[in-house]
Amino acid sequence: MLLTNEQILPVSQEQAWAALNDPQALQACIPGCESLTATGPDEFDMTLLVAVGPVKAKFKGKLRLADQKAPDSYTLHFEGQGLGAGHGRGSAQVRLEARGDNETALLYSASASVGGKIAQVGARLVDMTANKMAASFFTAFSEHLRSRG
């Protein structure tokens, strides 16, 4: 599965960078995120409730930020196990580009793979769910940024 997109954020590049590195902001904006806890520099444990068609599961996993070039880009690596539902792993390249004093483009390209029961529901349904989760995240993230600003 490959997701690529661009979102316009209503803040400066520095404000967007700070929010993308704020665990509380991310936890509040990631759909189904029940916890996001720092375990070390740029490393987090995460619990996520996910529903893909008829398969609903709580995933426990790890998130790691790498290749950071503040305030321009980083790579996000993730992996998780769902109790009885399977597993997933992947990475996302995230880049910020200033488009004005209070407007920043967030560009991302993410690839992921899933296995186990969750993969059996079909690639099309998994892709639709991933796209829906990404759209929900960016709606919530933009609202979070507007409310802070």
N, C-alpha and C positions, 0 to 999 in steps of 0.2 A: 504494500500500500504506500502511495506517495501523495502527500498533500503539499501544495504550494499556494501561497496567497500573499496579498498585501492589504494591510489595514492602515487607515489614517487615524492617528491618535491626536486628541485635542490639547497637547502639551508640548513643551520643549523636549529636545532630545535628552537632555540631562534628567528631566523629570520622568520621562519614559524609562530611561535606564535604571533610575532609582527604584521605580515601581516593579520592574522586571526582576529586580534583585531583592525584593521585599517578600519574605516568606508569608507574612500575614496577608498581604495584598494578593499574592498568588493563590493561597488557600481559599480566600473569599471568592475568587473569580473562576477557579477551575471547577467545572460541573462535577458534582458528586464527591468532591474532595472533603474527606472527614478530618484528615490531619496532615500536616506538613511540618516535620520536625528536623531542625538542623542536627546533624550527627558529626559534623566536622566542617572545615572550610569548604564551602561550595558543594556540600553533600547533604542530602536530606533523605529521611524515611518518609514514606507517604502511604496513606490509606485512602482508597478511592472506591466508591460504589458505582458500578457500571452495569448498564442494561443494554444488551445487544439482542434485539428481537426477544425471543422467549428466555434467553439466558441472562440471569441477573446474578452478579457476584460482587463480593468485596475483594478488591485486589490490594495486596500489600507489596510495596516495592521500594525502589531506590531511584533517586534523581541526582544527577551530578552535572555541574556546570564546568565546562572546559573551554580552552582556547579563548579566554576573555580578552577583549580589546575594548576597554571602556572608553567612551560611551557608545561604541559602534556595533559590537557583535559578540556573540558567544555561541557555543554549541551545547545543547542540552542532551544528555544521555539518560535513558530511562529503561527500567525493567521491572516487571511485576508478576506475581503469582496470584491467581484467583482460586480460592478454596473450591476444588471440584470443577472449576470452569476453564482451567487452562492457564496459559501464560502469554505475556507480551513483552516485546522489547523494541527499542528503536532509538532514533536520535533526531534532533531538529537543529538546523542552522537558523539562527535568529539575527537579523541585521536591522539597525535603525538608521534612518536618513532624515536629517532636518529638512523640512519643507517650508520653513518660515519660523518666526519667533515662537509661535505657539501651535505648531503643527509638525508632527513627525510621522514618517511612514515606517511601519514595522513590516518587514518582509521576512517570510519564513518558508523553509522547505523541510518537510519532515518525512521520514520513512519509518515504517514499523512493520513488524511481523507478529502474528498471533498463532498460537497452537492450542491443541486440546479441544474441549467442548465448544469454546467460543468460536473457534475456526470452522466448526462444522455447520454453523448457521449460514455460511456462505460469504464470499468475499464482497459481494455487492452490499449486503446488509452491514458488514463490518465497516466498509468504506463510508456508507451513509451515516452510520453512527459516529465515526471519527469526524466527518465533516460537520455534523450537527454539534458535536462537543466543541470543536474549534470555533464555530460561529457563536455559540453560547459564551465561550470564554471571552472572545473579543468584544462582545456586547457588554458583558459584565465588567471587563477591564476598562473599556472606554468610559463607562458610567462611573467606575471607581475613580478614574483620573479626573473626570469633570467635577466630582463631589469634593475632591481634595484641592481643586485649584482655584 
